[in-house]
Amino acid sequence: VRGSLEAPSRGNALDQLISSGQTPISVKVARSPHRVLQRAGFILGWSSFDYVSFLRELGTLLNAGLPAERALSVLEGISSSSKTALRVHQIVERVRAGEPLSQAFATIVTEAPPHISRLLAAGEASGNLPNVATRVAAGLGRSRILKSRLISDLTYPAVLVLSMGIVMWVVFHTVLPRLTPMFTQPGVILPLPTPSLMGFRAFFDSYGWLLLAIAISPAIALVY
């Protein structure tokens, strides 16, 4: 039997299935389009909630000796936007209700990678949450810088490839079809580049979508 289940984490989903009397064989995290768009927005800097800064500031406050609930309340008060304050407030309310910080983070900050909440849970279990939050934020910051540099370096080549693709599409679908009858007349000896170009046009017509998929696959890989 296959199905879907909403849960803040994979472990929580397993607990729900086992408590309902079922024996799960495998549990996989589904990627919804909304989550993918949120991840893309974070990579491109469009995310409305900067969870890297949130974790960095949370680690600083926890290292200063503040309890988790008090540190979250402080972050809610100094939030730079109403959307950020609302997210932090939702986390605060769940923590006050007795929910672990890691689980509250996984439930509210859905655009964050699942491994972050697992690292926070490990920090809670070991009593080393302040250092774990700081190290996670530092690692995410380095990853963000690397991805930003990679996107910046690939922008110009991507524009060139896109421009070349548009020019090839215009040539193959507008210019060559009008010239093909001239090339196919009997008794006409064509130079080698001409039949090669016509053969490439046939290849482009048959496998153009495959070439497009290969071209955009690096961007999809960055999002995931």
N, C-alpha and C positions, 0 to 999 in steps of 0.2 A: 504494500500500500504506500502510495506517495501522496504528499500533501505539503502545505505551507503553514508556518506558525510564526506569529509575531512574538519576538522576545528581545530583550536588550543585549543578549549575548548568546553564543553557541552553547555554553554551559548551562545557562538558564533554560534554554529550549530543551536540552536533554533532561533536566530536572522535571520540567513540566510533562514531558512525554512519559518518563518513568513513573511519576506520581499518578498518571492517568491509567496505569496498567499496561502500557505498551512497551515493546522492546525495540528501540531504534537500531537499525543496522548502520546507518550513516546519516549525518546531519551536515548540510552545507549551507553556507551563508549566501543568500540570493542577492544579486546586484540589481537594484531597481534603477530605472532611468533617472529618477529624482536624485538618488544617491550619486550616480555617475556625474550628473550635472553639477552637484555640489562639489565633488572632488575636482572637476575641471575648473570650477570657479575659484577654488582654493589655490590651484596651481597657477592660474593666470592672475591671481591677486584680486578676484572679484568677490570673494567670500565675505558675507556680512558678519561672520563671527570668526575672529582670529584666535583659534584655539592654541596656537603656538605661544602667543603672548600671554594668553590666559594661564597656560601651564607654567610658563616662566615666572610670572608674577605670583602664582599660587605657591610655587616652590620657594620663592623668596620669603613670602609671609610665613610659610610653615617652618622654614629654617630659622626665622626670627622668634619662634616659640608660640605662635598663635595656633589655637586649635583649628581644625578644618572648617567647622561651621563659621567661626569668627572670621577666618581668612576669606571665605567666600562672601560673607557680608561686606567686608571691606572692598573686595573686588567689584561687587555690585554697586557700591556707592561711588567708586571712582571710574566706572565704565564711561567710555567716550561717546557712546551712542545708546539710544533707547533699545535698539535691537539686541545689543550686547548685554545690556542690563537685564533685559527680559530673559535671555538664555541663562545668565548666571543666577537670576532669581529662581528659575525653574529647578536648577541644580540645588540651590540652597533649600528649597522646600522639600525636595526628595531626601536630602541628607537629614533635615530636621525630623522627617517622618521615620527615620531609622534605616534608610537605604544606604549601602556603602557608596562612598564617593565615586569609585570606579564604575559601579553599575549606573549611578545617576549620570555620569559623564557619557557612558555608552548610549543611554536612552535619549538624552537631550542633544548631544553633539553627534548627530548621525553622519555628518560628512567626514568625521575623523576615521582613520583606518582602525579596524577592530583590534589590532595588536596594542594600541595605546591603552585602551581600557584594561587589557590583560596585564600590561606592565604596571599600571596603577594598582590593580588588585594584588599583584605580587608585592608591591611596596607596602600596601596596607597590611598584608599578612606578615611581612617581615619587620614591620614597625619602622621602615625606612622610607616612608612616602615622600618626605621633603626632598631628599637627594634624588629619588627616582623621578619625581616630577621635573626637577631641574635638569637632569640628564636627558630625559625624553624631550624636553623643550629645546635643549641645545642640539640634539640630533636632528630634530625636525627643522630647526633653523638652518643647519648646514645643508640638509636635503633641499629646502626651499631655495637657497642661494644657488645650489648646483643646477636645479631645474630651471631657474630663471636664466642662468647663463647659457644653458643648453638651448632653451627656447630662443634667446636673443641671437645665438650663433646660427641657429637653423632658419631664422626668419628670412634672411636674404636669399639663401639657396631655395627655400620653399617658394618665394615669389618668382624666382627665375624659372623653376620647374613648372609652376602654374601658368606663367606667361607662355612658355614654350608649348605646353599642352593646348592652350587656347589657339595659338598660331597653327599648330599641327591640325587641330580639329577644323579650323577654317579652311586650310589648304586641302585636306583630304575630303571634306564634305561640300566644298563650294567650288574650288578651283579645278581639282583633278577630274571630278565627274564631267565637267564641260570640255576638258581636253582629251578624255579617254577615247571618244570616237575618232579623233585624228590619229591617235596612236595605233588603233586597231584596224586601220585600213589595210587591205591586202597589198603586198608588195613593198610595204614600208619597212625599212631596216632601222631598228631603233638602237641607239647607243646603250651600253650596259646600264648606266645609272637610271634610265627611264623605266625599264621593266622591273628593276630593283625597287624603285620608288612605288610603282603600282603594286608590287607584291607586299611592300610594307604597309600600304594603305589597306589591303585586304586583311593583313594581320591586325592592324589597328582597329578595323571594323569588328573583327571577331573577338579580340581580347582586350579591347579598350577599357572595359570595366575592371578587368583583372589588374591592369596597369594602374588604374586609379586607386584600387584597394591597396595595392602595394605602396603607393605613394603616400596614402594617408595613414597607413598602419603605425608609423612612428608616433604620430600625434595621439592615436588611440592608446598606444603603449604608455605614453606619458600620463594620460588620464588615469589609467588603472594602476 
